[in-house]
Amino acid sequence: MTQAIYLDYNATAPIRPEARDAVIAALSVTGNPSSIHGFGRAARRLVEDSRDAVAALVGLAPAQIIFTSGGTEANAMALRGSVTAGRRVLVSAIEHPSVLASAGGELIPALADGRIDLAALESMLAGDERPTLVSVMAANNETGVIQPVAEAAALARKHGALIHCDAVQAAGKIPLSFDALDVDMLSLSAHKIGGPSGIGALAVRDGVVVPALLRGGGQERSRRSGTENLPGIAGFGAAAIAARSKLGEYAALAGLRDALESRILEICPSATIFGRLAPRLANTSCIAMPGVPAETQLMGFDLAGIAVSAGSACSSGKVTASHVLSAMGVSDDEAGSAIRISLGWDSTPQHVDAFVAAWKAVFQRARATVAA
Ligand code: PLP
C-alpha cells in the first residue's frame, strides 16, 4: 500500500522539489565532465557548482570534497585507508554498520544517555602512541543523540591521532562546521538531506592522504575514479543549498517531536525514550513500547498507513536487536521493543496525532492479547 504518513526521514528523506528539478535537468545534459569540448565543460560546470554547494553545507573549500556513491562509500574510503596503512582504528560502538564493517577496530563504549564515553576514549588513546584513526559520528541514526565530536577530536589531536566523523545524519539537521569540529575527514550522503540516493561525499582536510578505493580514469583528482554521477551530483548540490537555507525550520521540528513524546508518556508512563537526556537531533525519537516486539508495532503502524522503522533497520528491512541500544546498556528485550520515528520538513501536527493514536491502539491491542 502507499504510505499516507512518512515518519522515516532518517532512513531516507523525500526528495526536495529543488533536488528533483536539478536531477531531471541534469539528465538532459549530454557530455562527460572530463571532456574538453563545450558539452564536457557544461557538465563539468554542473559538477563544480554542486561541489561548491556541498562544501558550503559544512563550511569547506570545494577542493576538499570527493564525490562518492553515498555515505557507505565515504565511510569505507575514510576507514579502509587507515586499516591498510596499519593504523590502529578506534570507532565508537554506536557507529553505522558501514563504519563498523570497514574498521574491524577497537570499540569506544557509549554511555547510557547515548553519547560516547570520552573518558574511555582518553584512556584508549593514552599510553599507546601507535598511529591511530578515531571515528565518531556527528549524530546517531537511531537515537538522534548528538555526539561530542569536537571533544573527541581534541583528544585525538592530543595523542597525534587522525579523526573521521560520519556526519550523514547530522548534515542538514544541525549547523555543521568542519573546522569547528576540527576533524580530518567527514562523510555525507545526499538522500538524508532531500537529495537522491546513491550519491555522497567524503570531505578531507588538506594534507590528509586518503588512498583511492576506485582507480582508473583519475576523476575527483585521482581520489575516486569513475565517470561522475551527474544527475546525482546535481541533485545533491540542490539539496545542500535547500537544506542549508532551512536549518532554522529543521530546529523547529523539536516542538512536534517533544509533543509526540509527551503524549506517548501520558498513554504509557513506562515507555522509554532513548537518549532523551542528551542533546538530540530535533527530528528523531526512539521509543520502546513495553512488552511489544518492534515487528508487531511496525505491522500495526503499517496497517494504519504510518511508516516508521525498527532497530537499526535502515538497510534491508530486517529487524535485529539494535547494537546502538545494546551499547547504551539497554537489555535485548527492551531494545527489541524500540522503534524509531524520524520527522522532516513535510511532517505536520496531524501526522503526530495519527501516530499517537496508532501507538495507543497498538499498545492496547497488545495488552488485550496478553490479558486474554
Ligand atoms: N552513516 C549513517 C549514520 C547512516 O545513517 C547511513 C544511512 O543509513 C549511512 C552512513 C550510509 O549512507 P548511504 O545510505 O548513503 O550509503
Residues whose N, C-alpha, C, O or C-beta is under 5 A from the ligand:
A	BS01	PLP	N10 A11 G70 G71 T72 H96 S98 A139 N141 D166 V168 Q169 S189 G200 C314
